[in-house]
Amino acid sequence: MARKCQISGKGPLVGNNVSHANNKTKRRQLPNLRSVKVTLEDGTTKRIRIAASELRTMKKKAAQATVEA
């Protein structure tokens, strides 16, 4: 399974580790993925892998929708 958020599409980034002596080695920065269950409109649930930052955004927008309603 790819290390990619199924909603935002965030994936791994590539960069360098830089030591005190300025030696550079390649490294990967992986997204902070979480497995969550999402309830669809038809009542079924589905497990998706989502970035933690996207999960915070979804919760924030859900809270704003309940306050406005």
N, C-alpha and C positions, 0 to 999 in steps of 0.2 A: 504494500500500500504506500502510495506516495506521501511524502511529508508536506502536504499542502492543505491549506484551509479550504473547505468545500464551499464556503460562502464568499469570503473576500479574495481567495486565490493567493494568499500570502504563502511564500515558499522559502526555501533556504537561501541565504546570502553567502557570498564568498568574500573573504578578506584575508588579512595577514595578522598573525601573532607577531608582535614586535618586542624583542627583548631589550634589556637595558643596554646591551652592546649593539643595538640596532640591527640584530639579525632578524630576518623575516622568513616566516614559514607560513604556508597556506593553512587556513582554517575555515570551517563552515559554521555559520550562525543559523541554528534551526528555529523555526517558529514555535511558540509555546502552545502546542495543540492539546485539546481536551476532548474526550468523547462525551457527548451529551445526547440525551433522548429528546427529540423534537416531535410535538404532536402536530400532525397535518390537519388541513381543514376537514377531511373526510373522517376524522376520528382515529386514524391509525397513527402509530408511533414509529419513528425511524431513528436509528443511531447514526450520528454524523460526527466527523472530526472537525472541530472549529477552533480557531485561534482564541486565546484567552482575552485578547483585546477586543475582538469582535463580539465575544460573549458579554463583556461589560457593556458594549454599545447597545446590544439587543436588550439587555436588562434595563438600561437607562431609558431607552425609547419606549419600552413596555410600561415603565413607571410613569413616564410623561403622558402616555395615552390614557392611563387610568385616572390621572389627576384632571386631565382636560375633559373627560367624559362625565 
